[in-house]
Amino acid sequence: RLPEHVEIDVADDGTGVPDPTAPIFDAFYTTKDRGTGLGLSIVQRIVADHGGEVSFASRPGSTVFTVRLPAEPVQSML
């Protein structure tokens, strides 16, 4: 927990993201033979809707996604 934010790291030990400029948060982008390429775009949208952001750091054998959310809830505009 930071003073104004909460951070959550999610790590995996897969092949990593070979190109740091790849549009991995774009809908339908995938490097796999199977799958829809929607997972990260959905995650990014949900986090953004709550006033946060998603970032990542990757190298072969390790990728860490960081979800950063405001410590206080964002007031709904509805």
Backbone torsions as a table, in degrees:
resi	resn	phi	psi	omega
1	ARG	NA	131.9	174.1
2	LEU	-104.2	168.9	-177.1
3	PRO	-53.6	-42.3	-176.4
4	GLU	-117.0	-0.6	-176.6
5	HIS	-139.3	161.7	171.5
6	VAL	-120.3	133.0	178.0
7	GLU	-116.5	138.4	176.6
8	ILE	-126.2	124.7	176.7
9	ASP	-101.5	135.8	175.0
10	VAL	-123.7	121.7	-175.7
11	ALA	-117.4	149.9	170.7
12	ASP	-137.8	167.3	-177.9
13	ASP	-116.3	33.7	178.6
14	GLY	-76.8	-159.8	-175.6
15	THR	-72.6	-14.6	-178.6
16	GLY	88.4	175.2	177.5
17	VAL	-99.3	107.6	-173.2
18	PRO	-65.7	-29.5	-177.8
19	ASP	-121.1	109.5	-177.5
20	PRO	-64.1	-13.4	177.5
21	THR	-97.6	2.7	179.2
22	ALA	-61.2	141.6	-177.3
23	PRO	-79.7	60.0	-171.6
24	ILE	-65.8	-18.0	179.2
25	PHE	-94.3	-1.2	177.4
26	ASP	-78.3	138.6	178.0
27	ALA	-58.5	136.4	176.5
28	PHE	73.7	4.6	175.1
29	TYR	-79.9	127.8	177.3
30	THR	-152.5	153.4	174.5
31	THR	-112.3	5.9	-176.1
32	LYS	-102.1	156.1	177.7
33	ASP	-70.2	-31.7	-179.3
34	ARG	-121.8	151.1	-179.7
35	GLY	119.0	163.6	-175.8
36	THR	-98.3	-19.3	-175.7
37	GLY	75.2	23.4	-178.6
38	LEU	-102.7	-18.8	-172.2
39	GLY	-53.4	-56.4	-176.5
40	LEU	-70.5	-31.1	177.5
41	SER	-68.2	-35.8	177.2
42	ILE	-68.2	-44.8	178.2
43	VAL	-57.8	-48.2	-178.6
44	GLN	-60.3	-41.0	-179.7
45	ARG	-65.0	-44.8	179.9
46	ILE	-62.8	-45.7	-179.8
47	VAL	-63.7	-44.1	178.7
48	ALA	-62.2	-39.0	178.6
49	ASP	-63.4	-20.1	177.8
50	HIS	-102.0	14.2	175.4
51	GLY	82.1	17.3	-177.2
52	GLY	-113.2	-169.3	178.9
53	GLU	-146.9	158.4	177.5
54	VAL	-121.7	135.6	175.1
55	SER	-136.1	170.6	179.4
56	PHE	-149.5	156.7	171.9
57	ALA	-131.8	134.6	-174.7
58	SER	-141.8	145.3	170.2
59	ARG	-148.7	163.2	-179.0
60	PRO	-53.5	125.5	178.3
61	GLY	87.7	-0.5	-179.5
62	SER	-159.5	123.1	172.1
63	THR	-130.3	134.0	177.9
64	VAL	-122.8	120.5	173.7
65	PHE	-98.3	134.1	178.1
66	THR	-115.0	123.0	175.2
67	VAL	-101.8	123.1	-179.3
68	ARG	-118.0	120.7	-177.8
69	LEU	-123.4	149.6	175.4
70	PRO	-63.6	143.5	179.2
71	ALA	-67.5	-30.7	177.2
72	GLU	-101.6	140.3	179.6
73	PRO	-60.4	145.7	175.6
74	VAL	-79.7	133.0	179.4
75	GLN	-70.4	132.4	-179.9
76	SER	-67.3	143.5	179.2
77	MET	-96.4	10.3	-180.0
78	LEU	-79.6	NA	NA
